[in-house]
Amino acid sequence: PRENVAESSPHLQAIIQRMIDHDLPPGDKWRLFELHALGFRDFARVRSGAPLDPFGLAKFANLLVIDFEQIKGLSDETREHLLGQGSEKWSGGACS
C-alpha cells in the first residue's frame, strides 16, 4: 500500500500544521509567498525557523547569490546599515 505523504515528511507535516493553525501572514499575496517559502524549506529539508544557507541552496533553485562586496555602487553607509542596525528588517533582495 502507498504510504501517506504527509505522514512520511515531517517538513510537510509542519506546513500543514501551520496552515491549520493559521500561522500565515494576512493578505493573499503574503500567504502565497509564505506557502512558497514553506515549500522551498520542505524541498531543501530545512525546518521552519532554521537558517537557510543561500550559497548552498542557490544551485538547486537556479539562483545567483552574491556577496555585498560584489555589488557595485553600494555605499559603505548602506552596507553597514543592511548588515548592522537594519539586518533584522530584510531577508533578501532580488533584481531582474
PERALIN-V157344 format. One record per residue. N is the residue number from 1. RES is the residue in three letters. PHI is phi in whole degrees, 0 to 359 (* if undefined). Layout:
# PERALIN-V157344
n=N res=RES phi=PHI
n=N res=RES phi=PHI
This chain:
# PERALIN-V157344
n=1 res=PRO phi=*
n=2 res=ARG phi=286
n=3 res=GLU phi=284
n=4 res=ASN phi=293
n=5 res=VAL phi=300
n=6 res=ALA phi=298
n=7 res=GLU phi=284
n=8 res=SER phi=271
n=9 res=SER phi=237
n=10 res=PRO phi=297
n=11 res=HIS phi=294
n=12 res=LEU phi=294
n=13 res=GLN phi=300
n=14 res=ALA phi=295
n=15 res=ILE phi=297
n=16 res=ILE phi=299
n=17 res=GLN phi=297
n=18 res=ARG phi=297
n=19 res=MET phi=293
n=20 res=ILE phi=295
n=21 res=ASP phi=283
n=22 res=HIS phi=59
n=23 res=ASP phi=273
n=24 res=LEU phi=240
n=25 res=PRO phi=293
n=26 res=PRO phi=290
n=27 res=GLY phi=95
n=28 res=ASP phi=301
n=29 res=LYS phi=300
n=30 res=TRP phi=287
n=31 res=ARG phi=298
n=32 res=LEU phi=297
n=33 res=PHE phi=301
n=34 res=GLU phi=295
n=35 res=LEU phi=296
n=36 res=HIS phi=295
n=37 res=ALA phi=296
n=38 res=LEU phi=296
n=39 res=GLY phi=296
n=40 res=PHE phi=296
n=41 res=ARG phi=298
n=42 res=ASP phi=297
n=43 res=PHE phi=302
n=44 res=ALA phi=278
n=45 res=ARG phi=61
n=46 res=VAL phi=243
n=47 res=ARG phi=290
n=48 res=SER phi=301
n=49 res=GLY phi=91
n=50 res=ALA phi=280
n=51 res=PRO phi=291
n=52 res=LEU phi=263
n=53 res=ASP phi=267
n=54 res=PRO phi=299
n=55 res=PHE phi=289
n=56 res=GLY phi=286
n=57 res=LEU phi=268
n=58 res=ALA phi=303
n=59 res=LYS phi=295
n=60 res=PHE phi=285
n=61 res=ALA phi=259
n=62 res=ASN phi=56
n=63 res=LEU phi=244
n=64 res=LEU phi=255
n=65 res=VAL phi=245
n=66 res=ILE phi=235
n=67 res=ASP phi=275
n=68 res=PHE phi=306
n=69 res=GLU phi=298
n=70 res=GLN phi=273
n=71 res=ILE phi=272
n=72 res=LYS phi=287
n=73 res=GLY phi=87
n=74 res=LEU phi=281
n=75 res=SER phi=289
n=76 res=ASP phi=301
n=77 res=GLU phi=297
n=78 res=THR phi=295
n=79 res=ARG phi=301
n=80 res=GLU phi=299
n=81 res=HIS phi=294
n=82 res=LEU phi=297
n=83 res=LEU phi=269
n=84 res=GLY phi=250
n=85 res=GLN phi=304
n=86 res=GLY phi=268
n=87 res=SER phi=296
n=88 res=GLU phi=271
n=89 res=LYS phi=254
n=90 res=TRP phi=208
n=91 res=SER phi=231
n=92 res=GLY phi=172
n=93 res=GLY phi=223
n=94 res=ALA phi=217
n=95 res=CYS phi=210
n=96 res=SER phi=230
